[in-house]
């Protein structure tokens, strides 16, 4: 009887440890590099943290405004394949997901896409336009078809990135208005392109992306 009673605390401890082990709110390693998951035919999926930055592109002290982007090292769908999750941004607001590269080859590939494949922007590709919820959070799959209806171009379907090797790609999640529809003036100008102490709505990648689309 004594041995049976002694097993009870041990069982309770094991159950407690097991219940803790399965809880994971965010990816365990936010730096690009080590594979997170393997998707057949897609290459390694990777994740990069997104953070608020100051005017000198230094990361601000944690302020609850952050997120991450998950993407494939090799993509065969002719588009950027991955997902994006953000936390603590402006509630009920619109944000653009923009890819940029100063590398001439990669910049030319991104520039051919520009704004949703409608307007060319040298070295830039706007690949998503989404809205946060009442808590300022959002989660979308990429490629992404926006619910917003552009007053000039109409329905915005997910743009297609050309096949090629993409290196030194930065990610910016940029504020473009609050309310039922985006501020289309901000959308056309690309949103707040750089960190600004007066409007620190944006978040940016912590490590540049490299991937291949075939």
GUROBA-726582 format. One record per residue (C-alpha): residue number from 0; x, y, z. Coordinates in nm, 3 decimals. Layout:
BEGIN
seq = NUM, east = X, north = Y, up = Z
...
//
This chain:
BEGIN
seq = 0, east = 0.000, north = 0.000, up = 0.000
seq = 1, east = 0.287, north = 0.238, up = 0.081
seq = 2, east = 0.441, north = 0.179, up = -0.263
seq = 3, east = 0.114, north = 0.255, up = -0.441
seq = 4, east = 0.076, north = 0.582, up = -0.252
seq = 5, east = 0.433, north = 0.683, up = -0.337
seq = 6, east = 0.360, north = 0.644, up = -0.708
seq = 7, east = 0.079, north = 0.899, up = -0.700
seq = 8, east = 0.300, north = 1.210, up = -0.662
seq = 9, east = 0.535, north = 1.080, up = -0.934
seq = 10, east = 0.245, north = 1.027, up = -1.176
seq = 11, east = 0.114, north = 1.376, up = -1.102
seq = 12, east = 0.458, north = 1.525, up = -1.172
seq = 13, east = 0.490, north = 1.338, up = -1.502
seq = 14, east = 0.145, north = 1.452, up = -1.612
seq = 15, east = 0.231, north = 1.810, up = -1.519
seq = 16, east = 0.557, north = 1.802, up = -1.717
seq = 17, east = 0.385, north = 1.647, up = -2.019
seq = 18, east = 0.113, north = 1.912, up = -2.017
seq = 19, east = 0.373, north = 2.191, up = -2.009
seq = 20, east = 0.587, north = 2.038, up = -2.284
seq = 21, east = 0.314, north = 2.049, up = -2.549
seq = 22, east = 0.238, north = 2.419, up = -2.502
seq = 23, east = 0.430, north = 2.639, up = -2.749
seq = 24, east = 0.298, north = 2.987, up = -2.823
seq = 25, east = 0.566, north = 3.084, up = -3.073
seq = 26, east = 0.838, north = 2.906, up = -3.273
seq = 27, east = 1.125, north = 2.802, up = -3.045
seq = 28, east = 1.401, north = 2.969, up = -3.247
seq = 29, east = 1.320, north = 3.295, up = -3.418
seq = 30, east = 1.645, north = 3.333, up = -3.613
seq = 31, east = 1.665, north = 3.221, up = -3.974
seq = 32, east = 1.893, north = 2.923, up = -4.011
seq = 33, east = 1.821, north = 2.585, up = -3.857
seq = 34, east = 1.528, north = 2.408, up = -4.026
seq = 35, east = 1.199, north = 2.425, up = -3.842
seq = 36, east = 0.992, north = 2.182, up = -4.047
seq = 37, east = 1.051, north = 1.994, up = -4.368
seq = 38, east = 0.788, north = 2.015, up = -4.640
seq = 39, east = 0.845, north = 1.767, up = -4.925
seq = 40, east = 0.924, north = 1.946, up = -5.249
seq = 41, east = 0.941, north = 2.285, up = -5.078
seq = 42, east = 1.275, north = 2.271, up = -4.900
seq = 43, east = 1.321, north = 2.378, up = -4.541
seq = 44, east = 1.065, north = 2.611, up = -4.392
seq = 45, east = 1.228, north = 2.892, up = -4.197
seq = 46, east = 1.106, north = 3.166, up = -3.966
seq = 47, east = 1.230, north = 3.515, up = -3.899
seq = 48, east = 1.118, north = 3.740, up = -3.616
seq = 49, east = 0.968, north = 4.081, up = -3.692
seq = 50, east = 1.029, north = 4.369, up = -3.450
seq = 51, east = 0.973, north = 4.740, up = -3.411
seq = 52, east = 1.284, north = 4.945, up = -3.495
seq = 53, east = 1.397, north = 5.301, up = -3.441
seq = 54, east = 1.518, north = 5.560, up = -3.693
seq = 55, east = 1.863, north = 5.397, up = -3.703
seq = 56, east = 1.708, north = 5.054, up = -3.767
seq = 57, east = 1.794, north = 4.937, up = -3.416
seq = 58, east = 1.541, north = 4.718, up = -3.238
seq = 59, east = 1.333, north = 4.906, up = -2.984
seq = 60, east = 1.286, north = 4.770, up = -2.633
seq = 61, east = 1.008, north = 4.508, up = -2.634
seq = 62, east = 0.680, north = 4.696, up = -2.658
seq = 63, east = 0.440, north = 4.416, up = -2.745
seq = 64, east = 0.456, north = 4.501, up = -3.117
seq = 65, east = 0.613, north = 4.206, up = -3.296
seq = 66, east = 0.554, north = 3.897, up = -3.511
seq = 67, east = 0.720, north = 3.646, up = -3.739
seq = 68, east = 0.723, north = 3.529, up = -4.097
seq = 69, east = 0.755, north = 3.164, up = -4.199
seq = 70, east = 0.869, north = 3.084, up = -4.552
seq = 71, east = 1.007, north = 2.807, up = -4.768
seq = 72, east = 1.369, north = 2.800, up = -4.879
seq = 73, east = 1.252, north = 2.650, up = -5.208
seq = 74, east = 0.913, north = 2.734, up = -5.356
seq = 75, east = 0.770, north = 2.565, up = -5.661
seq = 76, east = 0.431, north = 2.737, up = -5.684
seq = 77, east = 0.565, north = 3.042, up = -5.866
seq = 78, east = 0.497, north = 3.256, up = -5.565
seq = 79, east = 0.609, north = 3.343, up = -5.213
seq = 80, east = 0.490, north = 3.053, up = -5.000
seq = 81, east = 0.466, north = 3.092, up = -4.624
seq = 82, east = 0.270, north = 3.255, up = -4.345
seq = 83, east = 0.276, north = 3.570, up = -4.135
seq = 84, east = 0.160, north = 3.636, up = -3.781
seq = 85, east = 0.168, north = 3.973, up = -3.604
seq = 86, east = 0.091, north = 4.079, up = -3.248
seq = 87, east = 0.010, north = 4.409, up = -3.083
seq = 88, east = -0.014, north = 4.629, up = -3.392
seq = 89, east = -0.273, north = 4.904, up = -3.432
seq = 90, east = -0.621, north = 4.751, up = -3.375
seq = 91, east = -0.862, north = 4.730, up = -3.670
seq = 92, east = -0.597, north = 4.869, up = -3.902
seq = 93, east = -0.449, north = 4.787, up = -4.240
seq = 94, east = -0.091, north = 4.681, up = -4.308
seq = 95, east = 0.109, north = 4.596, up = -4.619
seq = 96, east = 0.367, north = 4.319, up = -4.638
seq = 97, east = 0.651, north = 4.440, up = -4.857
seq = 98, east = 0.966, north = 4.264, up = -4.976
seq = 99, east = 1.274, north = 4.468, up = -5.070
seq = 100, east = 1.628, north = 4.394, up = -5.185
seq = 101, east = 1.919, north = 4.613, up = -5.281
seq = 102, east = 2.077, north = 4.322, up = -5.465
seq = 103, east = 2.052, north = 4.409, up = -5.839
seq = 104, east = 1.927, north = 4.067, up = -5.950
seq = 105, east = 1.681, north = 4.021, up = -5.666
seq = 106, east = 1.571, north = 4.384, up = -5.685
seq = 107, east = 1.486, north = 4.341, up = -6.052
seq = 108, east = 1.273, north = 4.034, up = -5.974
seq = 109, east = 1.086, north = 4.211, up = -5.695
seq = 110, east = 1.054, north = 4.531, up = -5.897
seq = 111, east = 0.873, north = 4.349, up = -6.175
seq = 112, east = 0.595, north = 4.275, up = -5.924
seq = 113, east = 0.572, north = 4.611, up = -5.745
seq = 114, east = 0.228, north = 4.680, up = -5.601
seq = 115, east = 0.030, north = 4.356, up = -5.625
seq = 116, east = 0.154, north = 4.313, up = -5.982
seq = 117, east = -0.026, north = 4.635, up = -6.085
seq = 118, east = 0.232, north = 4.912, up = -6.046
seq = 119, east = 0.607, north = 4.858, up = -6.080
seq = 120, east = 0.827, north = 4.971, up = -5.790
seq = 121, east = 1.205, north = 4.939, up = -5.831
seq = 122, east = 1.337, north = 4.672, up = -5.591
seq = 123, east = 1.001, north = 4.638, up = -5.411
seq = 124, east = 0.716, north = 4.386, up = -5.411
seq = 125, east = 0.395, north = 4.442, up = -5.214
seq = 126, east = 0.263, north = 4.091, up = -5.157
seq = 127, east = -0.015, north = 4.130, up = -4.899
seq = 128, east = -0.261, north = 4.389, up = -4.769
seq = 129, east = -0.437, north = 4.271, up = -4.452
seq = 130, east = -0.635, north = 4.398, up = -4.153
seq = 131, east = -0.570, north = 4.342, up = -3.782
seq = 132, east = -0.840, north = 4.249, up = -3.533
seq = 133, east = -0.955, north = 4.444, up = -3.226
seq = 134, east = -0.641, north = 4.336, up = -3.039
seq = 135, east = -0.406, north = 4.437, up = -3.318
seq = 136, east = -0.330, north = 4.077, up = -3.414
seq = 137, east = -0.350, north = 3.898, up = -3.748
seq = 138, east = -0.247, north = 3.569, up = -3.905
seq = 139, east = -0.243, north = 3.512, up = -4.282
seq = 140, east = -0.112, north = 3.258, up = -4.529
seq = 141, east = 0.110, north = 3.374, up = -4.814
seq = 142, east = 0.040, north = 3.414, up = -5.103
seq = 143, east = -0.256, north = 3.622, up = -4.988
seq = 144, east = -0.556, north = 3.770, up = -5.166
seq = 145, east = -0.657, north = 4.092, up = -4.990
seq = 146, east = -1.018, north = 4.155, up = -4.883
seq = 147, east = -0.968, north = 4.521, up = -4.978
seq = 148, east = -1.105, north = 4.646, up = -5.311
seq = 149, east = -0.860, north = 4.888, up = -5.472
seq = 150, east = -1.052, north = 5.191, up = -5.611
seq = 151, east = -0.838, north = 5.183, up = -5.927
seq = 152, east = -0.744, north = 4.817, up = -5.975
seq = 153, east = -1.038, north = 4.641, up = -5.814
seq = 154, east = -0.992, north = 4.304, up = -5.646
seq = 155, east = -0.631, north = 4.245, up = -5.542
seq = 156, east = -0.532, north = 3.887, up = -5.613
seq = 157, east = -0.206, north = 3.751, up = -5.477
seq = 158, east = 0.082, north = 3.863, up = -5.702
seq = 159, east = 0.315, north = 3.612, up = -5.866
seq = 160, east = 0.688, north = 3.646, up = -5.814
seq = 161, east = 0.911, north = 3.549, up = -6.110
seq = 162, east = 1.123, north = 3.234, up = -6.092
seq = 163, east = 1.474, north = 3.299, up = -5.972
seq = 164, east = 1.712, north = 3.316, up = -5.678
seq = 165, east = 1.624, north = 3.581, up = -5.418
seq = 166, east = 1.893, north = 3.702, up = -5.177
seq = 167, east = 1.917, north = 3.977, up = -4.917
seq = 168, east = 1.539, north = 4.023, up = -4.896
seq = 169, east = 1.412, north = 4.246, up = -4.618
seq = 170, east = 1.053, north = 4.234, up = -4.491
seq = 171, east = 0.849, north = 4.535, up = -4.381
seq = 172, east = 0.497, north = 4.521, up = -4.236
seq = 173, east = 0.382, north = 4.879, up = -4.290
seq = 174, east = 0.080, north = 5.066, up = -4.152
seq = 175, east = -0.158, north = 5.197, up = -4.422
seq = 176, east = -0.463, north = 5.320, up = -4.233
seq = 177, east = -0.735, north = 5.238, up = -3.982
seq = 178, east = -1.101, north = 5.164, up = -4.044
seq = 179, east = -1.316, north = 4.973, up = -4.288
seq = 180, east = -1.083, north = 5.041, up = -4.583
seq = 181, east = -0.713, north = 5.127, up = -4.612
seq = 182, east = -0.587, north = 5.479, up = -4.667
seq = 183, east = -0.534, north = 5.436, up = -5.041
seq = 184, east = -0.297, north = 5.734, up = -5.051
seq = 185, east = -0.073, north = 5.556, up = -4.801
seq = 186, east = -0.108, north = 5.231, up = -4.994
seq = 187, east = 0.006, north = 5.393, up = -5.319
seq = 188, east = 0.300, north = 5.566, up = -5.147
seq = 189, east = 0.403, north = 5.241, up = -4.982
seq = 190, east = 0.300, north = 5.329, up = -4.627
seq = 191, east = 0.548, north = 5.455, up = -4.372
seq = 192, east = 0.860, north = 5.331, up = -4.548
seq = 193, east = 1.112, north = 5.392, up = -4.269
seq = 194, east = 1.097, north = 5.392, up = -3.890
seq = 195, east = 0.980, north = 5.723, up = -3.751
seq = 196, east = 0.949, north = 5.815, up = -3.384
seq = 197, east = 0.621, north = 5.991, up = -3.456
seq = 198, east = 0.454, north = 5.694, up = -3.624
seq = 199, east = 0.625, north = 5.374, up = -3.510
seq = 200, east = 0.352, north = 5.148, up = -3.646
seq = 201, east = 0.574, north = 4.925, up = -3.858
seq = 202, east = 0.767, north = 4.609, up = -3.782
seq = 203, east = 1.065, north = 4.475, up = -3.975
seq = 204, east = 1.259, north = 4.154, up = -4.021
seq = 205, east = 1.543, north = 4.059, up = -3.787
seq = 206, east = 1.734, north = 3.868, up = -4.055
seq = 207, east = 1.726, north = 3.898, up = -4.434
seq = 208, east = 1.553, north = 3.624, up = -4.630
seq = 209, east = 1.701, north = 3.412, up = -4.906
seq = 210, east = 1.492, north = 3.170, up = -5.113
seq = 211, east = 1.444, north = 3.025, up = -5.459
seq = 212, east = 1.130, north = 3.021, up = -5.673
seq = 213, east = 1.124, north = 2.773, up = -5.958
//
